């Protein structure tokens, strides 16, 4: 039978063709060849941005062979072995041609294919020669088909050998314009608009969405190639090309179309994650979201660090199935890793790949090339002018571009901030258009991660405007972005008091927790947690009714991240006696024990223990007496000693000592306080 290679994650200009298995029947092989030839001929209707002449020539040649193969199918039962061998080689070559045609006609890869025009032409030449060689050794005399068809095959063989498959003069001309623009970027020269239009028109990139596909594709190529330190020159070239298409996207297009238009006028799309079971993102060993998912010989996926420890302990079976493994190889699951990264981003969950952290930070802080650096500065100035001088939809589009670019890297944020986009974006928060307000808020959320932006936002009256958006934003997305901005601003000590002193801030965050989306709830929760770093905000958070709201959230919510964030706030509030009183009044003690026993999150368990320790400290023996009665608590605490983080282990150890001390005092009849302040072990 014909084996179908798994090409789901195939790299561009990579050709994972395989030979048909030796036991294949002549009938199956010829049918597979005809199917492949038909697929190749279907590319006649495709657009080839470059190497068009070469692509159509090889399609024409294979079209001639298709007629011959269809005739062969009628007498396929008695084909000699030599013919079958020749057809196998042709099948292998056809696969490679199909992959090449897919790449040449691929939307999103047109700029890169143009730059690689010479390499692509060489591939056409090599594959055509391979077909010619296979036809040359094919014993046509042993095949029962009309003479004219045999003559056609011989003609194709000669043409395949003689065809030059060179890069066309048109491709060379447009490529020279691209190189000229990139050289201009390196010198700080603003390119001619006509040159940009010439390139994009030639490549068939006539819409914003098409240009954006080029940006995304080049970004994914840079992400992949960054893993190889020996390919720095390639990364430099890709970075320059990405800057070229980013510049074109910003300055040439006035309208965002298609799916991107729905994003511009609504919220960012997350269709990729819809219908997925996010439990699949968790490692079966650690139960935490995987950072570096790898697949082992059994076909199951684990986080690399967890399965590596499993193997290092001498285990050679699959932890999930107990299947004996043939080998201990670990293959990176790139597709799952990208899904996890997107999921974490969309839900505000930190994702840190320690193994590649330095590389990613370097890529984000630096542009990747001199051309990319200068092009980004030009784009930033262009958007700043547009945000300040244009009106209506133009400003909305500029805010959307700023949103996309600031999301990509630290370097982009820095350029945009230096260009002065923050003040006009703050003004756009007052827009009566929901899309404009949302795009401005989302952009500011990205910029609030930049140290200089924090001061710029505050100094331009941003706090009041952000709280207004948080309280009565035109849509939930704008409100949740505003909450996220306040969280990052609260990382500065002076800002925490300013934010908390506004009497509308904390109630508005409470309302978002109660009625927002999961992402909105999370942004509000972490914002409150950040405000609590300032002692002066403690009573404000309590007075806003935070405790009953969070207790209800813990009872009804099934999202692990929201549960963990809620526990973090309660643990912080419990550090003071009034917070402990409020928590105990709303019967959160048993709930915390229940979550500790059932949670799969190590962070959630740690905050549970922190909460219980703080309640013991301020609630004294009454709280401890209730905890001692819990039959399952001690088991959960002992589990944390070996399975939890180092901090969770220390906290569990401290709580175990508290419970043991209470039992000893009770059995001896002593009535002294169970947890005197001088004996309380603070292990935060």
Order of alpha helices (4+ residues) and beta strands (2+ residues): alpha-alpha-alpha-alpha-alpha-alpha-alpha-alpha-alpha-alpha-alpha-beta-beta-alpha-beta-alpha-alpha-alpha-alpha-alpha-alpha-alpha-alpha-alpha-alpha-alpha-alpha-alpha-alpha-alpha-alpha-alpha-alpha-alpha-alpha-alpha
